[in-house]
Amino acid sequence: MIPTNTSGASTDTWSKDRAPREIVFHGGKKDNLACHSERVSRSPEQSEGEESGGAQGELHEGEETCPICKGAGFVHPLLDSGQPDFSRVEPCQCKREELQREKFQYLQKYSNLGFLSRLTFDNLSPKGKRDDAISQERFARVYQMAKVFADNPKGWLVFFGPAGCGKTHLACAIANHRLNLGQPAFYIGVADLLDHLRSAFSPTSDITYDGLFEQVKNTPLLVLDDLSMEGATLWAKEKLEQLLNHRFNARLATVITTDVPLEKFDERLGGRLRDSEFCQVCIVGQKSSLACLDSLQLELLRNMTFDNFDYKRLNLPLEQRQNLQQAFHLARDFAPSPEGWLIFHGVNGCGKTHLAAAIANYRLAQGKPVFFVVVPDLLDHLRSTFSPQSNISYDEFFEGIKQCPLLILDDFGEQSVTPWAQEKLYQLINYRYNARLPMVITSCFSLDEIEPRISSRMVDPRLSLVFNIIAPDYRGDVKPSQMAKRPEPRITRRQRL
């Protein structure tokens, strides 16, 4: 029979001897946890003598002695016979809270999380940071997998995704959850680990290389952040392979974050990560295949904001200044919550591209996805996807454009008018029209000069606002009549409820 503890004391004992050794990176040694048991096993007669005030620990004025342990801090569990088992001791319930607090503090220091202890499941959105439904659904699945793993860490959990997708937050949330359950976890970035291993060879190091490496290899739960082999030396690759091979063979729970596709790891490590029986790979987010083609990477467009847009051009007539100011306010009102289509017509240099880029830069500053592209460049990119050397397929690129949460098409109508180009643009416009996806379009052509299937969708007042900017080219004294044909100034807009 298992002895029953009828004293009410917790049987979940913990001491530093049972805790994982702590890794000290910055020098110094940890003080031993305070021992709450002020006496060893005594006979009942000795205990009775202490009850009368003999060998008790010193009490501060106004402090009450625990009626269970008489101030000793521990109790003897009872045998089946009801007699105390003087061969064993357990913490008294009066010390339980204090022991748990000290245990948590110790585990927190051991975890190496530092400021990352603020990253928990409570302050992580279950849907992630992206606005589109596909990304939110994917992140929600990963979020649930992380919570299940945090409750019962088994095997390896790998978070893959670009910087800023939330993979480090998920990994740290798992570690912090384990700490709150009173279980050890150790966090370290790969670059920091390698630095510490190198520094351990120094004669002045406070910890030996073997002590540090063995600790990381055998910690019950390891969180290894930002795993990458790119640019690593042979020594660094060897150490990482030793670490991961040991943990794989020992079946030790490990959380890994990386932005490197699994196929880019060598066969030995890649094989470990692709072992579906032991390792779960979660795609937290994917770097947009459109990112490298976004025209906002160009410095001029990247610097176009609402703050530096000059709608007060004093050299212009009052009517043109008012028209430009109205266009500015339309763009600024559209940027915080894009809905429907905003279409700017006007001569080259009137400011329509600046306003479109300002909307895009505003959305990016808010962490929201947007794709800005000049239409002739878009068609060139589509054609280039047919090349065997292309890094992206035609279908992947075109679907990404069609489904982008906010698409900005600059210089619409400037493209070469081939049947193929017209068909691709119609497919794009028609898809976004039917899906009611927001879009900004700039053009120096009148709607009469645009292919009818497209222009009819542009003027639909239920979806689209068309605004004609009548200001001249700001780059010089070029009169509007010298530029491309434009329609008479008018505003058409869907009715607002």
C-alpha positions as CSV (number, residue, x, y, z in Angstrom):
1,M,0.0,0.0,0.0
2,I,1.1,3.6,-0.7
3,P,1.4,5.6,2.5
4,T,-1.3,8.2,2.8
5,N,-0.5,11.8,3.7
6,T,-3.3,12.9,6.0
7,S,-1.6,16.1,7.0
8,G,-2.9,18.1,4.0
9,A,0.7,18.7,2.8
10,S,1.5,18.5,-0.8
11,T,3.1,15.3,-2.0
12,D,4.6,17.1,-5.1
13,T,8.0,17.7,-3.6
14,W,10.6,19.6,-5.4
15,S,14.2,20.5,-4.7
16,K,17.1,21.9,-6.5
17,D,18.7,18.4,-6.5
18,R,15.8,17.3,-8.7
19,A,15.8,20.4,-10.9
20,P,17.8,20.6,-14.1
21,R,21.3,22.1,-13.7
22,E,21.4,25.8,-14.6
23,I,23.5,27.1,-17.5
24,V,25.3,30.3,-16.4
25,F,26.4,32.3,-19.4
26,H,27.4,35.5,-17.9
27,G,29.5,34.4,-14.9
28,G,28.7,33.7,-11.3
29,K,26.9,30.8,-9.6
30,K,23.4,30.5,-8.4
31,D,22.8,30.3,-4.6
32,N,21.2,27.1,-3.5
33,L,17.5,27.3,-2.9
34,A,16.7,28.0,0.7
35,C,16.1,24.9,2.7
36,H,12.8,25.1,4.5
37,S,13.3,22.1,6.7
38,E,15.1,23.3,9.8
39,R,15.4,19.9,11.3
40,V,16.0,16.3,10.3
41,S,13.9,13.3,11.2
42,R,13.4,13.2,15.0
43,S,11.7,10.9,17.4
44,P,8.2,11.8,18.6
45,E,9.8,12.7,21.9
46,Q,12.1,15.2,20.3
47,S,9.3,16.7,18.4
48,E,7.2,17.1,21.5
49,G,10.1,18.9,23.2
50,E,10.3,21.4,20.3
51,E,6.6,22.0,20.5
52,S,7.1,23.3,24.0
53,G,9.4,26.0,22.7
54,G,12.9,24.4,22.6
55,A,14.6,23.9,19.3
56,Q,12.2,25.8,17.1
57,G,13.5,28.2,14.4
58,E,13.5,31.8,15.6
59,L,10.1,33.4,15.0
60,H,9.6,37.1,14.3
61,E,7.3,39.1,16.5
62,G,3.7,38.7,15.5
63,E,4.4,35.5,13.4
64,E,2.2,32.5,14.1
65,T,3.7,29.0,14.3
66,C,2.1,26.6,11.8
67,P,0.0,24.1,13.9
68,I,0.9,21.3,11.5
69,C,4.7,21.4,11.3
70,K,5.2,23.6,14.4
71,G,7.4,25.9,12.3
72,A,9.7,23.1,11.0
73,G,8.6,23.6,7.4
74,F,8.2,19.8,6.7
75,V,6.1,16.9,7.9
76,H,6.5,13.1,8.0
77,P,3.9,11.3,5.9
78,L,1.8,8.7,7.6
79,L,2.1,4.9,7.2
80,D,-0.9,2.7,6.8
81,S,-0.8,2.1,10.5
82,G,-1.4,5.8,11.1
83,Q,2.1,6.3,12.5
84,P,4.6,8.9,11.1
85,D,7.1,7.6,8.6
86,F,10.3,9.2,10.1
87,S,12.3,7.9,7.1
88,R,10.7,10.4,4.8
89,V,9.8,14.1,4.9
90,E,7.6,16.3,2.7
91,P,7.1,20.0,2.6
92,C,4.3,21.3,4.8
93,Q,1.4,23.0,3.2
94,C,2.4,26.3,4.9
95,K,5.5,26.3,2.7
96,R,3.9,25.0,-0.5
97,E,3.2,28.4,-2.0
98,E,6.7,29.7,-1.2
99,L,8.3,26.6,-2.6
100,Q,6.3,26.8,-5.8
101,R,7.3,30.5,-6.2
102,E,10.9,29.7,-5.7
103,K,10.6,26.7,-8.1
104,F,9.1,29.0,-10.8
105,Q,11.8,31.6,-10.3
106,Y,14.5,29.0,-10.6
107,L,13.0,27.5,-13.7
108,Q,12.5,30.9,-15.2
109,K,16.2,31.7,-14.8
110,Y,17.2,28.3,-16.1
111,S,15.0,28.7,-19.2
112,N,17.2,31.6,-20.5
113,L,14.0,33.3,-21.8
114,G,14.7,36.7,-20.2
115,F,12.5,39.3,-21.8
116,L,10.9,36.6,-24.0
117,S,9.0,35.4,-20.9
118,R,6.3,38.0,-22.0
119,L,5.5,35.9,-25.1
120,T,2.6,33.7,-24.1
121,F,-0.5,32.2,-25.7
122,D,-2.6,34.8,-23.9
123,N,-1.1,37.7,-25.9
124,L,-0.9,35.9,-29.2
125,S,-3.8,36.2,-31.6
126,P,-5.1,32.7,-32.5
127,K,-5.5,33.9,-36.1
128,G,-2.1,35.5,-36.5
129,K,-1.3,38.9,-38.0
130,R,-2.5,38.5,-41.6
131,D,-5.9,39.7,-42.8
132,D,-6.6,37.1,-45.5
133,A,-8.7,34.1,-44.6
134,I,-6.3,31.5,-45.9
135,S,-3.4,32.8,-43.7
136,Q,-5.7,33.1,-40.7
137,E,-6.9,29.5,-41.1
138,R,-3.4,28.2,-41.4
139,F,-2.2,30.1,-38.4
140,A,-5.2,28.9,-36.3
141,R,-4.2,25.3,-37.0
142,V,-0.6,25.9,-36.0
143,Y,-1.7,27.7,-32.9
144,Q,-3.8,24.7,-31.8
145,M,-0.9,22.3,-32.5
146,A,1.4,24.4,-30.4
147,K,-1.0,24.4,-27.5
148,V,-1.4,20.6,-27.7
149,F,2.4,20.2,-27.7
150,A,2.8,22.6,-24.8
151,D,0.5,20.4,-22.6
152,N,2.4,17.2,-23.5
153,P,5.7,17.8,-25.3
154,K,6.6,14.7,-27.4
155,G,8.8,14.5,-30.4
156,W,9.9,17.6,-32.4
157,L,7.8,20.5,-33.4
158,V,9.2,22.7,-36.3
159,F,7.8,26.1,-37.1
160,F,8.7,27.3,-40.6
161,G,8.0,30.7,-42.0
162,P,9.5,34.1,-42.8
163,A,10.6,36.7,-40.3
164,G,7.7,38.3,-38.4
165,C,5.2,35.5,-39.0
166,G,5.0,34.6,-35.3
167,K,7.0,31.4,-35.1
168,T,9.3,32.7,-32.3
169,H,6.2,33.8,-30.3
170,L,4.7,30.4,-30.7
171,A,7.9,28.6,-29.6
172,C,8.4,30.9,-26.5
173,A,4.7,30.5,-25.6
174,I,5.3,26.7,-25.4
175,A,8.3,27.3,-23.2
176,N,6.5,29.7,-20.9
177,H,3.5,27.4,-20.7
178,R,5.8,24.6,-19.5
179,L,7.3,26.9,-16.8
180,N,3.9,27.7,-15.5
181,L,3.2,24.0,-15.1
182,G,6.4,23.7,-13.1
183,Q,8.3,21.9,-15.8
184,P,11.7,22.9,-17.2
185,A,12.3,24.3,-20.6
186,F,15.4,25.9,-22.1
187,Y,15.4,28.5,-24.9
188,I,18.4,29.6,-27.0
189,G,19.0,31.0,-30.5
190,V,21.3,29.0,-32.7
191,A,23.7,31.9,-33.2
192,D,23.9,32.5,-29.4
193,L,24.4,28.8,-28.7
194,L,27.4,28.7,-31.0
195,D,28.9,31.9,-29.5
196,H,28.6,30.4,-26.0
197,L,30.1,27.1,-27.1
198,R,33.1,29.0,-28.6
199,S,33.5,31.2,-25.5
200,A,33.5,28.1,-23.3
201,F,37.0,27.3,-24.5
202,S,38.3,30.4,-22.9
203,P,40.3,29.9,-19.7
204,T,38.3,32.6,-18.0
205,S,34.9,31.0,-18.8
206,D,32.7,30.3,-15.8
207,I,31.4,27.1,-17.5
208,T,33.1,24.3,-19.3
209,Y,32.4,23.5,-22.9
210,D,31.4,19.9,-21.9
211,G,29.1,21.2,-19.2
212,L,27.3,23.6,-21.5
213,F,27.0,21.3,-24.4
214,E,25.8,18.3,-22.3
215,Q,23.2,20.6,-20.6
216,V,21.7,21.7,-24.0
217,K,21.8,18.2,-25.4
218,N,19.9,16.7,-22.4
219,T,17.5,19.4,-21.3
220,P,13.9,18.0,-21.1
221,L,12.5,20.6,-23.5
222,L,14.8,22.6,-25.9
223,V,13.6,25.5,-27.9
224,L,16.1,26.2,-30.7
225,D,15.3,29.5,-32.4
226,D,16.3,30.4,-35.9
227,L,18.0,27.2,-37.1
228,S,20.0,27.8,-40.3
229,M,23.1,26.2,-41.8
230,E,23.7,29.0,-44.3
231,G,27.1,30.6,-43.8
232,A,27.9,28.2,-41.0
233,T,31.5,26.9,-40.6
234,L,32.2,23.2,-40.6
235,W,32.7,23.3,-36.8
236,A,29.3,25.0,-36.3
237,K,27.5,22.5,-38.6
238,E,29.2,19.6,-36.8
239,K,28.1,20.9,-33.4
240,L,24.5,21.5,-34.5
241,E,24.4,18.0,-36.1
242,Q,25.8,16.5,-32.8
243,L,23.1,18.3,-30.8
244,L,20.2,17.4,-33.0
245,N,21.3,13.8,-33.6
246,H,21.6,13.2,-29.9
247,R,18.2,14.6,-29.1
248,F,16.7,12.7,-32.1
249,N,18.1,9.4,-30.9
250,A,17.2,10.1,-27.3
251,R,13.7,11.1,-28.3
252,L,13.9,14.4,-26.4
253,A,11.2,17.0,-27.0
254,T,12.5,19.9,-29.1
255,V,10.9,23.0,-30.7
256,I,12.7,24.4,-33.7
257,T,12.0,27.6,-35.6
258,T,13.5,28.3,-39.1
259,D,13.0,30.3,-42.2
260,V,15.0,27.8,-44.3
261,P,12.9,25.4,-46.5
262,L,13.5,21.8,-45.3
263,E,14.9,20.8,-48.7
264,K,17.8,23.2,-48.2
265,F,19.1,21.3,-45.2
266,D,21.6,18.5,-45.8
267,E,20.4,15.0,-46.1
268,R,21.2,14.0,-42.5
269,L,19.4,16.9,-40.8
270,G,16.7,17.2,-43.4
271,G,16.0,13.5,-42.9
272,R,15.4,14.0,-39.2
273,L,13.1,17.0,-39.9
274,R,11.1,15.0,-42.4
275,D,10.5,12.0,-40.2
276,S,6.8,12.3,-39.9
277,E,6.5,9.8,-37.1
278,F,8.6,11.9,-34.7
279,C,8.6,15.4,-36.2
280,Q,5.7,17.7,-37.0
281,V,6.5,20.6,-39.4
282,C,4.1,23.6,-39.2
283,I,4.1,26.2,-41.9
284,V,3.4,29.3,-39.9
285,G,3.5,31.7,-42.8
286,Q,4.9,31.9,-46.3
287,K,6.9,34.7,-47.8
288,S,4.8,36.1,-50.6
289,S,6.0,35.1,-54.0
290,L,5.1,38.6,-55.1
291,A,7.4,40.4,-52.6
292,C,10.4,40.5,-54.9
293,L,8.3,41.9,-57.7
294,D,6.6,44.7,-55.8
295,S,7.4,48.1,-57.3
296,L,7.5,49.6,-53.8
297,Q,11.0,48.3,-53.5
298,L,12.0,51.2,-55.8
299,E,13.2,54.1,-53.6
300,L,11.1,56.8,-55.3
301,L,7.8,54.9,-54.7
302,R,8.9,53.8,-51.2
303,N,9.3,57.4,-50.2
304,M,5.9,58.6,-51.5
305,T,3.6,59.2,-48.5
306,F,0.7,61.3,-47.5
307,D,3.0,63.6,-45.4
308,N,5.1,64.6,-48.4
309,F,2.2,65.0,-51.0
310,D,1.8,68.6,-51.9
311,Y,-1.8,69.3,-52.7
312,K,-1.4,73.1,-52.0
313,R,0.5,73.8,-55.2
314,L,0.2,77.5,-55.0
315,N,1.1,78.0,-58.7
316,L,-2.2,76.3,-59.7
317,P,-5.6,77.9,-60.1
318,L,-8.0,77.6,-57.2
319,E,-10.1,75.0,-59.1
320,Q,-7.1,72.7,-59.6
321,R,-5.9,73.1,-56.0
322,Q,-9.3,72.2,-54.7
323,N,-9.5,69.2,-57.0
324,L,-6.0,68.0,-55.9
325,Q,-7.0,68.4,-52.3
326,Q,-10.1,66.4,-52.8
327,A,-8.1,63.6,-54.4
328,F,-5.8,63.6,-51.4
329,H,-8.6,63.3,-48.9
330,L,-10.2,60.4,-50.9
331,A,-6.9,58.5,-50.9
332,R,-6.3,59.2,-47.2
333,D,-9.8,58.1,-46.2
334,F,-9.4,54.9,-48.3
335,A,-6.1,53.8,-46.8
336,P,-7.1,52.8,-43.3
337,S,-9.9,50.5,-44.4
338,P,-9.8,49.7,-48.2
339,E,-13.2,48.9,-49.6
340,G,-14.2,48.8,-53.2
341,W,-12.1,50.3,-56.0
342,L,-10.5,53.8,-56.1
343,I,-9.6,54.9,-59.6
344,F,-7.6,58.0,-60.3
345,H,-7.5,59.4,-63.9
346,G,-5.3,62.3,-65.0
347,V,-2.3,63.4,-67.0
348,N,1.1,62.1,-66.3
349,G,2.6,63.8,-63.3
350,C,-0.6,65.0,-61.8
351,G,0.0,63.1,-58.5
352,K,-2.1,60.0,-59.0
353,T,0.8,57.6,-58.6
354,H,2.0,59.4,-55.5
355,L,-1.4,59.0,-53.9
356,A,-1.6,55.3,-54.9
357,A,1.9,54.7,-53.5
358,A,1.0,56.6,-50.3
359,I,-1.9,54.2,-49.8
360,A,0.4,51.2,-50.2
361,N,3.0,52.6,-47.9
362,Y,0.4,53.4,-45.3
363,R,-0.9,49.8,-45.4
364,L,2.6,48.4,-45.1
365,A,3.3,50.6,-42.1
366,Q,0.2,49.1,-40.5
367,G,1.6,45.6,-41.2
368,K,-1.1,44.9,-43.8
369,P,-0.4,43.1,-47.1
370,V,-0.5,45.1,-50.3
371,F,0.9,44.6,-53.8
372,F,1.8,47.6,-55.9
373,V,2.8,47.0,-59.6
374,V,3.0,49.0,-62.8
375,V,0.8,47.2,-65.3
376,P,3.4,46.8,-68.1
377,D,5.8,45.3,-65.5
378,L,3.0,43.0,-64.3
379,L,2.5,41.6,-67.8
380,D,6.3,41.2,-68.2
381,H,6.4,39.2,-65.0
382,L,3.6,37.0,-66.2
383,R,5.4,36.2,-69.4
384,S,8.7,35.5,-67.6
385,T,7.0,32.8,-65.5
386,F,7.0,30.6,-68.6
387,S,10.8,30.5,-68.6
388,P,12.4,27.3,-67.2
389,Q,14.7,29.5,-65.1
390,S,11.7,31.2,-63.4
391,N,11.6,30.8,-59.6
392,I,7.8,30.9,-59.6
393,S,5.2,29.2,-61.7
394,Y,2.7,31.1,-63.8
395,D,-0.3,29.7,-61.8
396,E,1.3,30.6,-58.4
397,F,2.1,34.2,-59.5
398,F,-1.2,34.9,-61.2
399,E,-3.3,33.4,-58.4
400,G,-1.3,35.5,-55.9
401,I,-2.1,38.7,-57.8
402,K,-5.8,37.8,-58.2
403,Q,-6.2,37.1,-54.5
404,C,-4.0,39.8,-53.0
405,P,-5.9,41.5,-50.2
406,L,-5.1,44.9,-51.7
407,L,-3.9,45.3,-55.3
408,I,-2.7,48.6,-56.7
409,L,-2.3,48.8,-60.5
410,D,-0.3,51.8,-61.7
411,D,-0.4,53.1,-65.3
412,F,-3.3,51.0,-66.4
413,G,-3.7,51.3,-70.2
414,E,0.0,51.9,-70.9
415,Q,0.6,48.2,-71.7
416,S,1.0,46.9,-75.2
417,V,-2.5,46.0,-76.5
418,T,-2.1,42.4,-77.6
419,P,-4.9,39.9,-77.3
420,W,-3.0,37.9,-74.7
421,A,-2.4,41.0,-72.6
422,Q,-6.1,42.1,-72.8
423,E,-7.2,38.6,-71.8
424,K,-4.9,38.5,-68.8
425,L,-6.0,41.9,-67.6
426,Y,-9.7,41.1,-68.1
427,Q,-9.3,37.8,-66.1
428,L,-7.6,39.8,-63.3
429,I,-10.1,42.6,-63.2
430,N,-13.1,40.3,-63.5
431,Y,-12.0,38.0,-60.7
432,R,-11.5,40.9,-58.3
433,Y,-14.8,42.4,-59.4
434,N,-16.7,39.2,-58.7
435,A,-14.8,38.6,-55.4
436,R,-15.3,42.3,-54.4
437,L,-11.6,42.6,-53.5
438,P,-10.3,46.2,-53.0
439,M,-8.1,47.8,-55.6
440,V,-6.5,51.1,-56.6
441,I,-6.0,51.9,-60.2
442,T,-4.3,54.8,-61.9
443,S,-4.5,55.7,-65.6
444,C,-3.9,58.6,-67.9
445,F,-6.4,57.2,-70.3
446,S,-10.1,57.9,-70.4
447,L,-12.6,55.1,-69.7
448,D,-13.6,55.3,-73.4
449,E,-10.1,54.3,-74.4
450,I,-10.1,51.2,-72.1
451,E,-11.4,47.9,-73.3
452,P,-15.2,47.8,-72.7
453,R,-15.3,44.6,-70.7
454,I,-12.9,46.2,-68.2
455,S,-14.2,49.8,-68.2
456,S,-17.8,48.7,-67.6
457,R,-16.7,47.2,-64.3
458,M,-14.6,50.2,-63.4
459,V,-17.6,52.5,-63.6
460,D,-20.0,50.3,-61.5
461,P,-21.1,52.7,-58.8
462,R,-21.8,49.9,-56.4
463,L,-18.1,49.1,-56.2
464,S,-16.0,51.8,-57.8
465,L,-15.2,55.5,-57.2
466,V,-13.7,57.2,-60.3
467,F,-12.0,60.5,-59.7
468,N,-10.4,62.7,-62.4
469,I,-7.4,64.8,-61.3
470,I,-7.3,67.9,-63.4
471,A,-4.0,69.3,-62.0
472,P,-1.1,69.5,-64.6
473,D,2.2,67.7,-64.6
474,Y,4.1,68.9,-61.4
475,R,7.4,68.2,-63.1
476,G,7.1,71.1,-65.5
477,D,4.8,73.6,-67.2
478,V,3.0,71.0,-69.2
479,K,-0.6,71.8,-70.0
480,P,-3.2,69.1,-69.7
481,S,-4.1,69.5,-73.4
482,Q,-0.7,68.4,-74.4
483,M,-1.0,65.1,-72.6
484,A,-3.1,62.0,-73.2
485,K,-6.9,62.5,-73.7
486,R,-8.8,62.7,-70.5
487,P,-12.6,62.8,-69.8
488,E,-14.4,65.8,-68.4
489,P,-14.0,66.0,-64.6
490,R,-16.6,64.0,-62.9
491,I,-17.1,61.7,-59.8
492,T,-19.0,58.5,-59.8
493,R,-19.4,56.6,-56.6
494,R,-21.4,53.7,-55.2
495,Q,-24.1,54.9,-52.8
496,R,-23.1,54.8,-49.2
497,L,-25.6,53.7,-46.6
